[in-house]
Amino acid sequence: MSLIAWVPLVYSRKKEFPVQVHLSGRDLATILAALRYWQQDLADNDAAGDGPISPEHFDDDVTPLSVEEIDELCERLNCDSD
C-alpha cells in the first residue's frame, strides 16, 4: 500500500470532527503501535497513580482516551483499513 495523499488538518481542542487521511501501511502500523504503547502506559500509570506521559496535550476539555477507548479506536483503524 502506498501513500496516496496527505490531508491538511486543523487542530481544534474545542470540537470533534471526522477527518479522512490516507495512510500507507507503514504509517498505519506505526500509529497502531504508538496507540498500543500509549494504552500500556495508561494502564501502568493508572496502577501507579501517575498521569499520562504527555500531559501538555490534554486539559479539562480534552482528556486522554481510556484503555478501552484505545482498543475501540485500534479496532476502527484496523477495520477501516481493509
C-alpha positions in Angstrom: 0.0 0.0 0.0 1.4 3.4 -0.9 0.7 6.8 0.5 -2.0 8.5 -1.7 -2.3 11.9 -0.2 -1.8 14.0 2.9 -4.9 15.9 4.1 -4.0 19.1 6.0 -5.6 19.0 9.4 -6.5 22.0 11.5 -6.2 21.1 15.2 -9.0 22.2 17.3 -9.1 21.4 21.0 -12.7 22.5 21.3 -14.7 20.4 18.9 -14.6 17.0 17.3 -15.0 16.4 13.6 -14.4 13.5 11.3 -11.1 13.6 9.3 -10.2 11.5 6.3 -6.5 10.8 6.0 -4.8 8.4 3.5 -2.1 6.4 5.2 0.5 3.9 4.0 0.6 0.5 5.6 3.8 1.6 7.4 2.0 4.8 8.7 -0.9 2.8 10.0 1.4 0.2 11.6 3.3 3.0 13.4 0.1 4.7 14.6 -1.3 1.4 15.9 2.0 0.6 17.7 2.0 4.1 19.2 -1.6 3.7 20.4 -0.8 0.3 22.0 2.2 1.8 23.7 0.1 4.7 25.0 -2.5 2.2 26.1 0.0 0.2 28.1 1.4 3.4 29.6 -2.1 4.4 30.7 -2.7 1.0 32.3 0.7 1.2 34.1 0.2 4.8 35.2 -3.3 4.1 36.4 -2.0 1.3 38.6 0.8 3.6 39.9 -1.5 6.6 40.2 0.6 8.7 37.7 -0.9 10.8 34.9 -0.4 10.4 31.2 3.1 10.6 29.7 2.2 13.8 27.6 0.1 15.9 29.8 0.7 19.0 27.7 -1.7 17.6 25.1 -4.6 17.5 27.5 -6.7 19.8 29.6 -10.2 19.9 31.2 -11.9 19.8 27.8 -9.7 17.3 26.1 -8.9 14.2 28.1 -6.9 11.1 27.0 -8.8 8.1 25.7 -9.2 5.3 28.2 -7.6 1.9 27.8 -11.0 0.6 26.5 -11.4 3.6 24.1 -7.9 3.0 22.6 -9.0 -0.6 22.0 -12.1 0.7 20.1 -10.0 3.2 18.1 -7.5 0.5 17.1 -10.3 -1.8 16.0 -11.8 1.0 13.9 -8.5 1.8 12.3 -7.9 -1.9 11.6 -11.4 -2.5 10.1 -11.4 0.7 8.1 -8.0 -0.1 6.5 -9.3 -3.4 4.9 
